Amino acid sequence: MFRLRSLAMGSLLALFACSSAELPAGDGGIVDDLGRTITIGAPPERIVALVPSVTDLILALGESDRLVARTRYDTDPRLAALPTVGGGLDPNIEAIIGLRPDLVIAWPGADQPIIGHLEAAGIAVYGAGSQSLEDQERHTRQIGQLLGIEQRADSLLAHIDSSFAALAAALDGVPEVSALYVAWHDPPMTTGHGTFVDSIMTVAGGRNIFDDAATDWPQVNMEEIVTRDPDVLILPVPDTSDSATIAWIHLTPGWRDLRAVRTGQVLLVDSEFFSRPGPRIIDAAIQLAELLHPDMTGP
């Protein structure tokens, strides 16, 4: 199977093992996803990340020592000793303030009241929300700048780009597979064009049957799914050995009538990979490519 798996999963640690000294963050400020200019005089040493994909990014950049807390969704063993501040959307504000962070990275939009409370306490906050690979790239560059490790951020992005290119080369000439990503089953919800999940499906050799949707995460009706009749269903689950989900799909009217269900092409993927548009997106793409094209061998 794909030799790229060892590249994607094993080389990030070595990528920064011998990194050189880097310049501190610039004084011009960085514009976050709320349109606010974030200016930090010195690179932060105490960080709370309320966005799990950004936590993954900080780990991939080799800066786990700067994290002083985690959310309940951050399960990496390197974070096990850190205190938990709750969820990313409903954190314990008093606990965060008590940790005296130099920087908090929070969800934009719904979290604006949280951002206001933290800023009132004198804490710098960067609002980060990701829906696309372009968002992920922008946050990698900007957080690299905030942390004063721009060269590492550039190296990480180059690694991801080269891994995607290697995967694309391995799939060159392989027929694409029409697919429905089942973000939710009742009512059915999927992903539209341009989201990071849509991009992962494309680079893995799939074709999103709802790439013409008008929104990023559209609710769709069962009749339209049956009409478009994808080759495969992609279901994100916490446990890819989840037989109950497979059984439900086979027993439910509408779903059980799909060609993908009748031919056993219901693919379970790791929901953590597919819900976190961070540096592990290449792992998600490789996992999906192996499922979509099980007869392929790697380069």
C-alpha positions, 0 to 999 in steps of 0.5 A: 500500500502507499509508502507515503504513509510512513512519510506523512506520519513519521517525518514531522518530528524529524523535520524540525529536529535541527532547525536553526534560530529564527527571527522574532514576530514582526511588529506590524501585527497580524490580522485574524479571522475577526478582522482584528490586528494582533500585535505581540511585542515578543513571541508568546511563551504561554499559549492556550489554544481552544481550536484543536486543529491549531493545537495540532499545528503547534505540536507539529511545529515542535512547540508543545512546551508553550502550551499551558492547557488543553481542551477536552478534545485534545487527546495527544499524549504529549498534552496529557499532563496539561490542565483541561479548560473545557470545550473550545466553544464553552471554556472555563474563562476563569481557569484560562485567566488563572493560567496567565497566558500570553496568547489565547487562540480561539474560535471566531464568531460565536466566541466573540464574548469569550474573546471580549472577556479575555481581552478585558483581562489583558490577554492577547487573542487570535481568532482562528477558524478553518474551512479550507486548505487556504485557511489552514495555510494562512493560519500556519504562516500567521501563527508561525509569525506570532511564535517567531518561527516563520522558517519552521512554518514554511518548512511544514507547509512545504512538507505538506505540499510535497506529500500532496504532490507525491500522493497526486503522482501515485494516483495519476491516471487512476479513475476518480470515484464518485463519493458522498461525505456523510457529515450527518445522516438524519437529516443528511448533511454533506460538504460542498466545494472548497472545504478542506474535506472536499479538497481531501476527497479530490486529492485522494482520487474522489469526486464529491457528488455535491461539489455544486452545493451553494454552501460549505456544509449543505443539508441535502434530501435523500431523493437527491442522494439517490438520484446522484447515487455515488460509488462510495459513502464516506462516513466519519466515525470515532471508531473505524471498527464501528459495525453499528453504523454499517448496520444502520445504513443497511437497514434504513430506507433510502440509504439501503437503496444506494448502489454504494450500500448494496455493493459494500462501499461504505467507508468509515474514516477517522472523524478526528482526521476529517474534523481538524483541518490542521497538519494531519490533513495529509494523513486524512488524504492518504487514509482516504486514498487507500480506501477509495483505491484498495488495489493500488500500490504506492510509488 
